[in-house]
Amino acid sequence: MKHSSPFASLSSRLLLGSATALGLLACDPNDNPQPVEQPIVTSTVFVVNEGNFLRSNADISLFSKASGTVTNKALFNAANGKALGDIAQSMAIQDSLGYIVVNNSNKLEVVSLAKFRSKATVTGLKLPRYFAPVSSTKGYVTETVKYDGSNGQVSVINLTTNTITKTIAVGVEPEQLLVAGSRLYVTNSGGNTVTVINTTTDAVEGTITVGDSPNSLAQDRDGNVWVLSGGKGVYNPNFSLLTKGSLAKIVPGQLTATSREFDSSQSSPGRLTINGAKNQLYYTYKGGVYTLGTTDAALPTTPLIRRSFYGLGVDPQDGTIYGARASFTTTDKVIRYRTTGAPIDSFTVGVGPNGFVFY
């Protein structure tokens, strides 16, 4: 979900760790009108656990970089005494609040990062996927609406009232989205386009043709927007793709893209993310993790990590790579790697981890 991270930078951060977690969760700021907890610079990783379909066992795990341990596997449930919902698709941060998209529950859950208490719930969404804030008062959510080939939409969210103020028609099955300057880029995974929306007027400026099934995107240090497309899938005996995956680059202000095609029709590339310096791309492909410099002339042929992951994240502070394994049983595992691809350690989280938010 900013991934690695497209989230707004914070002037101060609040400590969330094992030693203080119970104390922080014991009371809510609304119950005590004193100043909020003393700001302390910290390093926290939120792991988004999808949970099982129709089981309503999605949640967020809290990993402390300082201690190298998971301090809470089910943070939302612990803080609120109730389930988060059915399929946590993604999470994003704006200021001191976390925004969790709960797909099959058709809602956007708003939580305080200090104690992870629920502050509001945005309802009325239709199969939401990803959220991106543009300011402290406004954000966007992509919505599939229906899985019947019809167009999806983007809802404009008032972050002060936590209500939907407008819907914008986009392409089929809109997926990840990215705010870049005064524009919002939306990947339409059911087709081969990216919708460009002006964030000042909320008007569609145009669509950009990319590869089939665009699924993720990132912005580099030069402002270019990179779009990873998985290729069009087809059911056949060898599970090959009808079209190969591709990686496109969009220059800011342009409604065209230049693309590079991947070499195999046996694997669908996905989970595009970028490092903190915004000059190195990472993605999953052919059962491994690959990395590409933003100025490299050709796609890499050798993986950095030879292991398949369901979720992928890169710490913007130190470049540590986080790979999530998802069996969708009782618990799943995250493995951390150095920038060289050498493993560091692993830890257990919830069910079906699909992404990371670095705070």
C-alpha positions in Angstrom: 0.0 0.0 0.0 3.6 5.0 0.9 4.7 1.6 0.5 8.2 1.5 1.0 6.7 4.1 1.4 4.3 6.5 -0.3 3.1 7.6 3.1 3.5 11.2 4.3 6.6 11.8 6.4 6.0 12.6 10.0 7.6 15.3 12.0 7.4 13.2 15.2 6.6 9.6 15.9 5.0 7.9 18.9 6.5 4.9 20.6 4.8 1.5 20.2 6.7 -1.3 21.8 6.3 -4.3 24.0 7.2 -2.4 27.2 4.5 0.2 26.7 1.9 -1.5 24.6 -0.4 -2.5 27.4 -0.2 0.9 29.0 -0.9 2.7 25.8 -3.9 0.5 25.0 -5.4 0.8 28.5 -7.1 4.2 28.0 -8.0 6.4 25.1 -7.1 10.1 24.7 -10.8 11.0 24.6 -11.1 9.6 28.2 -8.3 11.8 29.5 -8.1 15.4 28.2 -4.4 15.7 29.0 -1.7 16.1 26.2 -1.1 13.0 24.1 1.8 10.7 24.8 5.2 12.3 24.6 6.5 12.1 21.0 9.5 9.7 20.8 11.3 8.8 17.7 10.9 5.1 17.1 11.0 2.4 14.4 7.9 0.4 13.9 6.7 -1.9 11.2 3.0 -2.6 10.8 2.3 -6.0 9.0 -1.0 -6.2 7.2 -2.6 -9.7 7.7 -5.4 -10.4 5.2 -7.0 -13.2 7.2 -9.2 -15.9 5.7 -12.0 -15.0 3.3 -15.4 -14.8 5.3 -13.6 -15.6 8.6 -13.3 -11.9 9.7 -9.9 -12.7 11.2 -7.9 -10.0 9.5 -5.6 -7.9 11.7 -2.4 -5.9 11.9 0.8 -7.2 13.5 3.2 -4.9 15.2 7.0 -5.5 14.8 9.5 -3.5 16.7 12.8 -2.9 14.9 14.4 -1.9 18.2 13.8 -5.2 19.9 13.6 -7.3 16.7 10.4 -8.9 17.9 6.7 -8.9 17.3 5.1 -7.1 20.2 1.5 -7.8 19.1 0.2 -10.2 16.5 -3.3 -8.9 16.5 -3.0 -5.2 17.4 -6.5 -4.0 16.4 -8.3 -6.7 18.3 -6.2 -6.1 21.4 -6.8 -2.3 21.3 -10.5 -2.4 20.5 -11.8 -5.8 21.8 -13.3 -6.7 18.4 -12.4 -8.0 15.0 -11.0 -5.7 12.3 -13.1 -7.4 9.7 -13.0 -9.6 6.5 -9.8 -9.2 4.5 -7.5 -6.4 5.4 -6.3 -5.4 1.9 -3.9 -2.6 2.7 -2.9 0.2 5.2 -1.6 3.7 4.8 -0.6 6.5 7.2 -1.5 10.2 7.3 -0.3 12.3 10.2 -1.0 10.4 13.4 -3.7 8.2 12.0 -3.7 4.8 10.2 -6.1 4.0 7.5 -6.9 0.3 7.0 -8.8 -0.9 3.9 -11.0 -3.9 4.8 -12.0 -5.2 1.4 -14.9 -7.7 2.0 -16.2 -5.7 4.9 -16.5 -2.7 2.5 -15.0 -0.2 4.9 -12.0 2.1 5.7 -11.1 1.8 9.3 -9.4 4.8 10.9 -7.2 4.2 13.9 -5.0 6.3 16.2 -1.4 5.2 15.8 -0.6 6.0 19.4 -3.0 3.4 20.8 -4.5 1.8 17.7 -8.0 2.7 18.9 -10.6 3.0 16.3 -11.4 6.6 15.7 -13.9 6.4 12.8 -15.1 4.0 10.1 -15.8 5.1 6.5 -18.7 3.0 5.2 -20.5 2.8 1.9 -17.4 1.6 -0.1 -17.8 -1.1 -2.7 -15.0 -3.8 -2.5 -12.3 -1.2 -1.7 -8.6 -2.1 -2.3 -6.1 0.7 -1.6 -6.1 4.1 0.1 -3.8 7.1 -0.6 -3.9 10.4 1.4 -3.3 13.6 -0.5 -3.4 15.9 2.5 -4.6 15.9 6.2 -8.1 16.5 5.0 -8.5 14.4 1.8 -7.7 11.0 0.5 -8.7 8.5 -2.2 -9.8 4.8 -2.2 -9.9 2.5 -5.2 -13.0 0.3 -5.4 -13.6 -2.7 -7.7 -17.4 -2.3 -7.3 -18.2 -5.5 -9.1 -16.2 -8.4 -10.5 -18.2 -8.5 -13.8 -15.9 -6.6 -16.1 -17.6 -3.3 -15.5 -15.6 -0.2 -14.5 -14.6 0.5 -11.0 -14.3 3.8 -9.2 -12.2 6.0 -6.9 -14.0 7.5 -3.9 -12.9 10.9 -2.6 -12.8 10.8 1.3 -13.1 13.8 3.5 -10.6 13.0 6.3 -12.1 15.5 8.7 -15.6 14.0 8.6 -14.6 10.6 7.4 -17.2 10.5 4.7 -17.3 10.0 0.9 -17.7 13.3 -0.9 -17.5 12.1 -4.5 -16.9 9.1 -6.7 -14.8 9.1 -9.9 -15.2 6.5 -12.6 -12.0 4.8 -13.7 -11.1 1.5 -15.4 -11.9 -2.1 -14.6 -10.7 -3.4 -11.2 -8.7 -0.4 -10.0 -5.9 -1.5 -7.7 -3.0 0.4 -6.3 -2.9 4.2 -6.6 -0.2 6.9 -6.1 -0.2 10.6 -5.4 2.5 12.3 -7.4 2.5 16.1 -7.2 -1.0 17.3 -8.1 -1.9 14.1 -9.9 -3.3 10.7 -8.7 -2.3 7.7 -10.8 -4.7 4.7 -10.6 -3.8 1.2 -12.0 -6.7 -0.5 -13.6 -5.8 -4.1 -13.1 -8.7 -5.5 -15.1 -7.4 -3.8 -18.3 -4.2 -2.1 -19.5 -4.5 1.5 -18.4 -3.6 4.0 -15.7 -6.1 6.7 -15.0 -4.7 10.1 -14.2 -6.8 12.3 -11.9 -6.1 16.0 -11.0 -6.1 16.1 -7.2 -7.1 19.8 -7.1 -10.3 19.4 -9.2 -10.8 15.6 -9.0 -11.3 15.6 -12.7 -9.8 12.8 -14.9 -7.0 14.3 -17.0 -6.7 11.2 -19.2 -5.6 7.5 -19.3 -2.2 6.0 -20.1 -1.9 2.7 -21.9 0.5 0.3 -20.2 0.9 -3.5 -20.1 -2.0 -5.9 -19.3 -3.1 -6.1 -15.7 -1.2 -3.2 -14.0 -1.0 -4.1 -10.3 1.5 -1.8 -8.5 3.4 1.5 -8.9 6.1 3.6 -7.4 7.6 7.1 -7.9 11.4 7.6 -8.2 13.6 10.5 -7.1 13.3 12.2 -10.5 9.5 12.1 -10.2 9.0 9.4 -12.8 6.1 7.0 -12.0 6.9 3.3 -12.6 4.0 0.9 -13.3 4.4 -2.9 -13.0 1.9 -5.0 -15.1 1.5 -8.7 -14.5 0.3 -9.7 -17.9 -3.0 -11.2 -18.9 -3.6 -14.6 -17.4 -5.3 -17.5 -19.1 -6.2 -20.9 -17.7 -4.4 -23.7 -19.6 -2.4 -26.8 -18.8 0.9 -25.0 -18.4 -0.5 -21.9 -16.6 1.2 -19.6 -19.0 0.2 -15.9 -19.6 -1.6 -14.8 -22.7 0.6 -11.7 -22.6 3.8 -11.2 -20.7 4.3 -8.8 -17.8 5.9 -5.4 -18.4 7.4 -2.4 -16.5 6.4 1.0 -17.7 7.8 4.5 -16.9 5.6 7.6 -17.0 7.3 11.0 -17.1 5.5 13.6 -14.9 3.0 15.6 -16.9 2.8 13.2 -19.8 0.0 10.9 -20.8 2.2 8.3 -22.5 4.5 5.6 -21.1 7.6 3.7 -22.3 7.6 -0.1 -21.5 9.9 -3.0 -21.1 8.6 -6.5 -21.5 9.6 -9.4 -19.2 11.2 -12.5 -20.7 8.8 -15.2 -19.4 5.2 -16.0 -20.0 5.3 -18.5 -17.1 5.3 -15.9 -14.3 3.5 -12.7 -13.4 5.6 -9.9 -11.9 4.1 -8.1 -9.0 4.5 -6.2 -5.7 6.5 -3.3 -7.1 8.1 -1.2 -4.4 11.1 1.2 -4.1 13.8 2.0 -1.5 14.1 5.1 0.6 16.6 6.8 -1.8 14.0 6.2 -4.5 16.6 4.9 -7.0 16.2 1.1 -6.7 13.0 -0.8 -7.6 12.1 -4.2 -6.2 9.4 -6.7 -7.3 8.5 -10.4 -7.2 8.9 -12.6 -10.3 9.6 -16.2 -11.2 9.7 -17.3 -7.6 12.2 -14.7 -6.4 12.7 -11.0 -5.6 14.4 -8.9 -8.3 15.9 -5.4 -8.1 16.4 -2.8 -10.8 18.1 0.6 -10.6 16.0 3.4 -12.0 18.7 4.2 -14.5 19.5 0.6 -15.5 19.1 -0.1 -19.2 17.8 -3.6 -19.0 15.7 -5.8 -16.7 17.7 -8.1 -14.4 17.9 -11.8 -15.2 19.1 -13.0 -11.8 17.0 -12.7 -8.6 18.4 -11.0 -5.5 16.5 -13.4 -3.3 15.5 -16.9 -4.6 12.3 -17.3 -2.7 8.6 -16.6 -3.4 6.7 -14.1 -1.3 3.1 -13.1 -1.0 4.0 -9.6 0.4 7.1 -7.5 -0.2 8.4 -4.3 1.5 11.6 -2.3 1.7 12.4 -0.3 4.8 13.0 3.3 3.6 15.4 4.0 6.5 17.9 1.2 6.1 16.9 -0.8 3.0 16.0 -4.0 4.9 13.9 -6.2 2.7 10.7 -7.8 4.2 9.2 -10.8 2.5 5.9 -12.3 3.7 5.0 -16.0 3.3 1.3 -16.8 3.3 -0.1 -20.2 3.9 -3.4 -18.9 5.2 -3.4 -21.3 8.2 -3.3 -20.2 11.8 -0.1 -18.0 11.5 2.4 -17.0 8.8 6.0 -15.9 8.6 7.9 -12.8 7.6 11.6 -13.1 6.6 14.0 -10.1 6.7 17.0 -9.7 4.3 19.9 -7.3 4.0 20.3 -5.2 0.8 22.7 -7.9 -0.4 20.0 -10.6 -0.3 21.5 -12.3 2.8 18.8 -13.4 5.3 18.7 -11.6 8.7 16.0 -13.3 10.7 12.3 -14.3 10.6 9.2 -13.8 12.8 5.7 -15.0 13.1 2.6 -12.8 12.4 -1.1 -13.3 11.6 -2.9 -15.0 8.8 -2.0 -14.1 5.2 0.5 -11.2 5.5 0.4 -9.1 2.3 2.2 -5.8 3.0 4.2 -3.6 5.3 3.9 0.0 6.6 7.1 1.5 8.0 6.5 4.2 10.6 
